[in-house]
Amino acid sequence: MDTWGKGDGYVLTSLLVEMKCPEHGLERFQIKVVKKFNVKQDTIMPKFRSRPTSGDLSSLLVGRGISNRQCEEYLTNYFREKGMFEAILRIKMQV
């Protein structure tokens, strides 16, 4: 298993998500990936915004043992559960 920044060749800092929006046409937003040392190595915790609207995902707090691929899979599953995955056009990793 590849760990954070080891074997992947890069350190993931954020994910840029582009999706179709019925009101605005195209919507882009960024989800930051923050590596934490004071949590368990295999932990992925979502952090949600409180403003301007509550409930939106702002960042992922991850442990040291999490690979970039696991972050992508978590985000994909999150959007599937919320019913938003069909509207997503692209998820771009920013390093």
PyMOL commands that set and color helices and strands:
alter all, ss='L'
color gray80, all
select helices_A, chain A and resi 68-82+85-87
alter helices_A, ss='H'
color red, helices_A
select strands_A, chain A and resi 14-21+25-35+44-48+57-62+88-94
alter strands_A, ss='S'
color yellow, strands_A
deselect
rebuild
show_as cartoon
